[in-house]
């Protein structure tokens, strides 16, 4: 069992007015059911997965819900979205009911929730494990806060960085989970000590199969999954690159509107992160196309049916998705972008706050040089608010102060 950041948040919110209904959504197998059962053992667990029983729940009146299930966890609630109407009715009539709604489809679940439960619930998104969560060994463990989060919160400064990652007292544990993350990603099931490597690859393969057969069929009544499978593989091959719908359509033989819909399906089912382009400076010629990143490296490899041999773009995606997950878990008031000029200057990740920017470049190298900072120099000229600091994240265990505002760190030293 791994400790989960989201667990602390939902336990904190359970006593609030909006905490009477907590909507926990995220990709399949990220641990939504486990978190709910462990943190709310007194709640009745109801699975809407069973097609025979799910219709019976739909027939319950508000008073019957209150009598039979005043505190309950409803799993896979997107299978029966009309149950959300029932929960609303119980909530409105009785002050002491508590419900947790779980679902793996952001679209089917959240559209109904926003329409029906507006102002009545807290929506929490759950992602695969982050590096600090992977380090934990028990549910009750405290989750360490990464340097990235401490820095964004103003709790750590650059001069507090170890000159070498190996000097970190937790180096061995952080390096071990980082190696696992590079190979297998962050899904909780893959941390099972009884799993062999072959078991892990088989699990990932079955995950992709289940995603196609269940989540995608929930989102759209596909008679033929082949076009979607083609796009999924195309996106896996081109993770970390600009979205070009026309090129995707040409390569897959699917129309542009269909491609746009499929890309949206990948995003709302938590398989990819769409990183918008920053182009708020009207004077400069900036690319406006978004970038797409696979959320999980293990799943990406399963889609491509390969093992190991990570590419530079895959490395960029796994680092940026890790930052994205930590930003979301800690509810940081940050917006994530990429930036590219039409003459080729590119910033992999630009974090915007109300007062400043943080720029991040991702390099797979084990030895950072000053040349790796070339796109970060003079970046301030493109931006409309101060550039607080720039980071280069790589596999180099030595920390480098390249310039006053450019620091190079190992990925696990920054995010672990």
N, C-alpha and C positions, 0 to 999 in steps of 0.2 A: 504494500500500500504506500502510495506517495501522498504527502501532504499537498493540499491544493489551496492556492491563493483565494479562489472564489468562495471557498468554504467559510473563511473568516468574514467575508463581505456579506454573504446571505445570513449568517448567524447574527451579525451586527444589525441587519435590517429587519429581521423577523419580528422584532417588537414594535416597529414603527407602524404608522397608519397604513402606508402603502405596502408594508411587508405582509399584510394579510394574504395577498396573492403574489407569489414570486414565480415569474416565468423564466425558466432556465432552458436556453436553447444553444445549439452548437452541433458540430458534426457528430455523426454516429461514433460510438466507442470512445468519446472523450472523457467519460466518467460522470455524466449527469445523474444517472440512476444511483451510482455508488455514493456520490456526494449527498444526494437527497436522503437516502436510506440511513447513512451514518450520522448525518447532522440532525435528522428529524425521525428518530426511531419510533416515536409515539404516533406518527402519522400512518394512516392506512395506505398501503401501496395498491394502486389500481392500474393494471396494464390495459390500454385500449388496443393493444396489438391483437387480442383475441377477437376475431370477427363475430363469433357467436355472442360473447358477452357484451361487446361494445354497444350493440343496439339496446340491450337492457338498461344500460346506464343512461342512454338518451331518453328513456321513458320516465325517469325519476322526476318527481316534482321537487320544487325548492325545499319544501318541508321534509320530504323523504331524504334528500341530500343532507339536510341538517341533522336529521335523526340518525341516519346510517353512517354518514361520512362527514362529520363536522370538520375534521382535520385529515386531509388526504393528499397523496402524491398521485397525479394523473400522468402516466407515462405514454409517450407517442400520441399525445392529444391531437396532433395534426391529422390523425387518421379519422377523427370525428370532430371537426371544427365546431359543429353546433353545440358540443358540450360546453364550450366557452360561454355560450348564452346561459346555460344552466348555472354555471359557476357565478356569473354576474347576478343572476336572480337570487341565489343564496346569499351572496355578499351583500346585496342591497337590503335584504330582509333581516339578516342576523348579524350582530356585531362581533360575535366570538368565533366565527369560522376562519379557518386558515387552509390555504391550498398552495401546492406547488405544481405547476404545469410544466411538463418536459416535452421537448420536441426537437427533432433533428432537421426539420425543414423551416428555415428562416422565413421563406415566402408564405407558405400555407399557414404557419402558426402566427407569425407576427402581424400579417395583414389583418387577420381576424381579431387578434389581441388589441391592436391599435384602434380598430373600429369599435370593439365591444367593451374593452376594459380600460379605456383611456382614463387616467386619473385614479385608477383603482389598483394598480399593480406596479411592481418593479420588474424590469426586464434585464436579465443577466445573460451574457453570452459566454460560453465556455469553449476553450480551445485546447488543443493537445498540450502536453506538459512543456513548461519552459525549462531552461537549464537549471535555475535554482530549485524548481520543484523536483526535477530528476535527481538532484543530489540527496533529497530526503529519503529516509528508509522506512518511516512509520507515519501513519495518519496524524499522530499528535506532534510530530516534529515541527519546530519553528522553521519557516522558510527564510533563508537569508535574502537580503535585498542586494541586487546587483549594483555595481558601481554606476552603471547607466541610470538606474532609478534614483540612486542617492544624489547623483550629480544633477539630474533634472529637478529634483526637489530642493536643491541648495544645501544638501546635507554632507556633500563631499566636494573636494576641490582637486584640481589636476595635480597639485604637489603631494597629494596623499596616495598617488599611484605607486605600486611597487616597481622598482627599476627593471625587474625581471618577473615574469609570471611565476617562475619556480619558487620565488620567495614568499608567495602567498601561502599561509599555513594550511589552506584547503586545496592547494594545488593538485594533489593526487586525486582527490575526489572529483574536483571540477574537470580535470583532464579526462578522467575515466568516462564521465557522463557525456562530455563533449564528443569523445570518440564514438560513443553509442549513437549520439544525436546525428553525427555526420553520416553514419551508416544506415540507421533504422528510423530516425525521426523521433517524434515525441508522444506516440500513442501509449497510454498507460499499460495496455495488455502486454506490450513488448518488454516491460521491465520485470516480467515474471522470471525469477531465477531458475525455474525448471525448464524454461524454453531453451532449446538449442538454436543455433543460427538458422538451421533449416526450418525449425518451427516458426521462427520470426518471419522468414521469407514467405512461408506458406500462409501465415496469418495475414500478411500484407496483401498477398494475391487474393485471398478470400474477401478481404475488406473491399478491394476495388470491385470485385464481382458483386458483393452485396450492395455497394453504393449504386451500381448501375441498375440492379434488379429491384431495389426498393426505393431509395431516395429519388432517383431520377424518374422512376415510374410514378412516384407520388407527385412530382412536379409537373409532369406532362404525360399524357396517355400515348406513349410512343408505340407504334406498331412495329417499328424497325429501329433498333438501337444503333445500328452500324454507323450512320452519319455522326451521331453524338460520340461514339467511341473513336472515330477518326479524329474529331476535333480534340477530344481529351488527350490523345496521343500527340497531336500536333502541338497543343499547348505545353505538354510536358517537355517536348523537345525544344521548345522555344521559351521556356520559363526565363524570366529576367529580361525579356525583350519587349520592344514597343508593340502595342496592339495595332494590327493592320487588318481590318476586317476584309478588305478586298483581296489581300494576299491569302488570308485564311480560306476564303470562299473558293479561290482559284485552286488552292492545293487540296482541298477536301471535296470539291465538287458540290458544295452546298451554298445556297443563296446567302447574300449578305444579311438580310433580316433574320434568317434562321441562325446564322453564326452569332449575331448579336444576342439573340435569345439564349443560345446555348452557353455563351460566355457568361451571361447573367446567371444561368443555372449553376455554373461552376462556382460563382462567387457566393450566391445565397445559400448554397449547400456547404459552405465553409471549406471548399477544396482549394480555392485560390484567393489571393489578395490582389485587388485592382488598385494600383498606385497611380493616382492622378498626377498630371504634369502641373508644375507651378509655372504660371505665366502671367502673374499680376503686374509685371512691368510692361506697360504698353509700348515703351520706346524700343526695347530690345527684341530681337527676333528669336523667339523661344518656341520650341516644339510643343504642341498641345496634345499629342497622343498619350494615353496612359500606358503604363507598363503592367504586365501581369506576372505574378509570382505564385508558384505552387506553395500551399500552406505547409506541407510536410514532405521532407526529403524521402522518407521511407515509402510513402504512397506514390510519390513521383517515380521512384525506381520500379515499383510494382506495376505502374501503368506502362512503363517502357520495357518491362520484363528484363531488367538488367540488375546486376549486383555490383556495387562499388564503382570505382572509376568516376568520381564526381567531377563535373566540368566547372569552369569559372562562373557560368551563368547560374548553375545549380547552387554553387556556393553563395553567390550573391542573394539568391532567393531564400535560402535557409537562414541566412543572417538577418535579412530584412523581415522575414516572417517572425523570427524570434523577437525582434524589436517591436514589431506590430503587436504581438501577443502580450508583451510586458506593458506596453502603453495601455492596452485595453484592460488588462488585469488590474492595473493600479489606477485606472480612471484618470490618467494624466490629461490635462487640458492641452493636447497637442494634436496637430493635424499633420499627416504624413504625405509627402509628395516626392516625386523625382524631378530633376531639372535637366533640360538639355537645350542647348542653343543650336541654331540651324547650321552653325559652322563647326559643330562637333564637340563643344565643351559639355561635359556631362557630370552630374552629381547623382550618385546612386540613391541617396535618401536625404531629403531636406525636411527637418522637423520644425514646424512653425508654432510658436506660442504667441500669446498676446503681445509680448514685448521684444522677442528676439527669434533668431533662427539658430539651429544646430545642423551642421552639414556632416554627412557620413559617407565615406568611400569604402567599398569592400574589395579587398584584394586577396586572392587565394595563396599568395606567395608566403614563403617561410622567411623571407628577408626583405623588409621594407627599405626602400631607398627614397631619396628626395624626389625622384621622378614620379613616384606614386602620388605625390601631392600636387602635381601640375594643374589639375582642374580646380583645386581648392584655392589656389592663389588668385587674387583679384576677384573672387566670387562676390565680395561685398558690393562691387559696382553694379551687379545685376539685381540686388535685393532692395526692398523698400523699408527695411528695419534692420537693426544691428545684427551682425553675425557674431554670436557669442563665442562659439568655438567650433573647430573642425576635428573630426576623428577619422583615422584610417584604421579599419579593422582587418586583421589578417591572421595567419598562423605563426607569425614571428613572436616568440616569447619575450623578446626584449622590447621594453617601452622606448619610444623615440619621441623626443621633442623636436620636431622638424622646424617649426617656427613658433613664435610666441602663441599663436592661436591654432596650431596644427599639432595634434598628438596622435601617434600610432600605437595601438594596443592589440594584444591577442584577443580574439573574439571572446573566449571564455573568461579572460580577465575583465573584460568590459561588461559582459552579459551574464556571467556565471555567478 
